[in-house]
Amino acid sequence: MIKKDLIFDIGMHIGQDTRHYLNKGFNVLAIEANPELVQQNKLKFKKEIDEGRLTILNIGISDKNETIPFYKNHRLSEWSSFVKEIGTRLNSSYEIIQVECTTTEDLFKKYGVPYYLKIDIEGNDYLCINAISKESIPSYASCEATSIELLHTLYAKGYRKFKLINQADNFKPINIKKEKSKLFTAYLFIKCGILLRIQKYLPLKHIYSSSGPFGENTKGKWLTYEETEKLYNQFYRKGENEKALNDISWFDFHATII
């Protein structure tokens, strides 16, 4: 049975999404592999932890219970990953630490099935989606749209309506006409650069690199699986030269069982 007051934040990072969910009145189970970020977040959210509204686990997600190497990126903490190619991208500085991992199935069993499953774990989002079953399916889920296979799996698991949200464009749904425009790309480049600088000093509701709104608060209308697949393939130009329309936009899949 779904716990309607519970959200899983898989990939807590600096806690920007967790803060939003708590402010919306939800309880949160937050998963973060980087021990330094976990300690920072435990201090930042001490009140909510003491109130029993937030649980933070310093673990990773795998397909079995194991301890495996985690590539902690020194250049950008959000690049850190259990996938070496991602955690060490662009020849950036990194260190390898050993992190204990669990499965999403075990989290469901221990903490319950959440109302919303937010996933952002740099290359391993599929591990969480694969764990969804007919008996354990959150009402809403989101993940980075790094592969069309993730959409296929979400559909196979029982989700029927989708949105392809541009994380770089103020969390708006994808607009292919805009994505083709060089002026739009230039606008995004400038806007995102400004956001990265001012969000250090201004309390933005959804900072750049966060997952943004979720569920029915996401922008745009819900689309069918076929409509979403078509838009994804149009942006990444599948079947043509395999080059995306631009290299600034990046997207999340949002899904609902309704």
N, C-alpha and C positions, 0 to 999 in steps of 0.2 A: 504494500500500500504506500502511495506517495505521501511524504510528509510535506504538506503545503506551506509550512513555515521554514523550510530548510533549503539552503542553496549550497552546492559544492563549488568551491573556487579552486579548480585544479590548475595550478600555476599561479600562485598568489603574487609572486614578484614583490613589489613594494607595497602592496595592499590597496591599490587604488580601486579595484573592483570590490574587494571585501568591504571597504568603507561605504561604497554606494549601497551594497546589499543590506548592511547593518542600518544605514539611514532609512532604508525602505521598510524596516521592521522585521527583516528576516534573521534567523539564526544561520550561522555560516560554519561549514567545515572547510578549512583552507589547507591546501597541500603545497609545500614548497621544498625543493631539494637543496637549495643553497642555504647552508647553516647560518651564514652571516645575515642574510635577509630575514631568516626566521627569528633570530635574536632581536633585530631591529623592529620587526613587526610585533613581537611579544611585548616590547616596551611601548610601542606606539598604541597598541590596542589592549593595554593592561586592564582598563576599566571593563571593556566588553568581555574579556576572558574571565575576569573575576565574577562578572554577572552571569556567566554560563551561556552567553550568547554566541561565543566564538571559540572554536577549537582549532589550533594550528598544529599541524604535524610536519616534522622535518623528515620527510620521506619522498621517494620518487614513485612513479607508476611503472609497472612492468607487467608481463603476462604470467609471472609467478613470483613468489616471495624469494627475494635474493638480494645480495649486495653487489653492486656493479659500479664501474667507473663513471663519474660525472665530470664533464668538461666545463669548468667554471671560467667563463671568459672575463678577462681583466678590462677589456676595452668597453664593452657594454654588457651589463649583467643580464639583460634580456636575451642575449645570444647564447647564454649557457645552456647546455643540453647533454643528454645521455648519448646523443648521436655525434660522433667525433667531427664529422664534416660540418655540422652546424655550430658546435661549440668552439671550433677553431677557425671559423671562416675568415677569409681575407688575411690569412697568416697573422691574425691578432694574437696577443699574449694570452695565455691561459694556464691553469693548473688543473691537475687531475686529483679528485678526491673520491673516496669510496662512500657511496650512499645506499642505505637500506631502502629497499623497494617493496611495495605491496601491490595487490591487484585491485582494480575498481570493484570487482565482484565482492571482495572482502570488505571494502568500504561500505557497499550497499548493505551487506549482512550486518555489519557492526553498528552503522549510524543511520540506516534507513535509506530509502530511495528519495532523492531530493526533488523538489518542485522544478528546479532549474539546475542543469549540469553545464557549467562553464568550463571549457577546456582550452588551455593555451600552454602547451608544454613542448614547444620547439621540436617538431619532428615526430613526436610520439602520441599525438592526439588520437590516432587510430586505436591505440590500446584501450582508451576509455570507451570509445564508440563500440568497439568489438564486444565489450563487457555487457552492453545493454541487452536485455532479453524481454520477452513478452511479459514476464512476471516483474521485471525491474526496469521500467522505462520512465524516465522523468518526463513531465509534461512539456518541458522546453529544454533544448540543448543548443550549444554553439561551439564552434571550433574554428581554427584558422583554415581558410579555404586554399590549402596548399596542394590539393589534388582532387580531381573529380571523383576519385574512388571514395573519398570521405562522404560525398553526397550520395553515391550509390549505396554505401553501407548504412547511412542514416535512413534511407528509404527502405532498405531491406529489414531494418530493425523495427519499422512501424511508423516512422514519421511521414506525414503526408503533405504538409505545407512548409514552404521555405522562403528565406530571404537571403540575398547576397548583398551584404552590407559593406560599403567602402569605408574602412577604418580611417583613411586619410582625408576623407571628404565629410567630416563632421557627422560620421555614422549615418550617412544617407544611403539608400539603395543604389545599386549600380545603374548608371545611365550610359549606354554604349555610345550614344551620339557625343556626349561630353568627353568620354574617355578617349575619343579619336582626335580631339582638339588639342593642338599644341599650346594654345592659350590656356586651356584648362590645366594641362600638365604644368605649365609655368606657374600658374596660380597656386596649385597644390604645393609645389616646391617651395615657394615663398611663404605661403601660409603655415605649412608644417614647420618650417625653420623658425618662424616667429613664435609659434606655439611652444616649441621645445625650449625656447628661451624664457618666455614670460610665465610658463606654468611653474617655474621654480619659485616664483614670487607671488603669483595670484592663485587663489583657491578656485580653480576651474571644476565644474561638476564632473566632467569626464575628460581626463587629461589624454594627450596624445600617447598612444601605446596601450591605453586601457581597452577593455572589451566594449565599453559603452553601455547603452540601454539594452534591456533584454525583454523577451516575451512580447506582450502586447504593447510595450512602450517603444519597441523598435519602430523606425520610420518606414513608410511605404506599406504596400499591401502584400499579403501572403501570396506566394506563387506556387504553382504545381511543380512537381519534380521535373517534368519535361521543360517547363519554362525556365527554371533555374539552371538546368543543365545547358540549355541553349545559350543563355547569357554568359555563363562561365566559358563555354567554348568560343563564343564570339570575342570575348576579351582576350583570351589566350590564343586565339586564332588556330585552334586545333584543326588539323587537316590541311593547313596552308603552310606557312613557314615556321610555325611553332614559336613565334615571337609575340609577346604580349603587346597590347596597344600602347602601353607606357610602362615605365618602371618606377612610378611613384605610388600609384594606387595599390592598396593591399586589402584583402577582403576576409570576412568571416562568413561562414554558413550559420544561419539561425534556423532552427527547425522546431515544429510543434506537431503533436499527435492529433490535434483537432482538425 
